[in-house]
Amino acid sequence: MSFRNVKITVIKKLETGEIFEEYAGEQAKPSCAAVKVGDEFVSKNMSMPAGFCSWAWADIQRDVVHISLGGEFPWMKEKGVMISCCTDGLRPVLFKLERL
């Protein structure tokens, strides 16, 4: 079975405003410090790319695997594409996944 590579692009970093203010500790930053909008990574053989956040990987891995194996998401406009996210409730990050 062959696996396709998947490009992972950071497309948006969200800030949660009043939720962050109410629940975050003093050392917490209001935006994810692990990635920048526009950062790109490539998953090869369904593996976590070097330098990618392991917490975010735990959240998006199933979508990466699905795309890598040729799966589709019928609600998406473009085949081989999915928008997935890190589920950090205080600092969520959106990723565009693209089958290469």
Secondary structure, DSSP 8 states (H G I E B T S, - for coil): -----EEEEEEEE---THHHHHH--TT--SS-SS--TT-EEEESTT---TT--HHHHHHHHHHHHHHHTT---TTSSSTTEEEEEE--SSS-EEEEEEE-
